Amino acid sequence: MTGTVREITPDVDAGAVLAGAQFIDAFCVEVGARQLSAREACTRMVVHGPRWVDALTRLRNLLVKPLGLKTSGEGAPAPHGMIGLFPVLSETPERLIAGFDDYHLDFRVVVDVAGDAADQQVTLTTLVRTNNLLGRTYLALIVPFHKLVARSMMADIAQPAR
């Protein structure tokens, strides 16, 4: 069903993407005949996503900056450039992996596109490996917001381009 975001069982090799990840989830949405590359899908989610997500990100950055946590991946290795705050670590037309490592946790997002010209789907998988108590606490607090944000960004890409 086009436009319906579903939480699905993650289908990535977690060991290859982020060995030791303690959290992994995935969401999928059908985008119909719209042909998107993984970069286009990721850009639509991150750069052109819902405005309230941008506001929530700014609030998060204000709250965590005094703790010494990164507010973006600026300066991290980005062999394929940046999309919004995220360094792109690897990329093909069908899969993009972005993310960076921080003091409290390391994370990756994987954007996959699959299907044929008449019925394409986009999957967003998030992986997190915590590094200490602060990371475990942060992850426990952020998971409900993460799921809401991921669903909203995925629903947004199913809509026609703005």
Helices and strands as residue ranges (DSSP letters): E 5-8, H 14-18, E 23-32, H 38-46, H 51-64, G 65-67, E 82-83, E 86-91, E 95-101, E 105-116, E 119-130, H 133-157
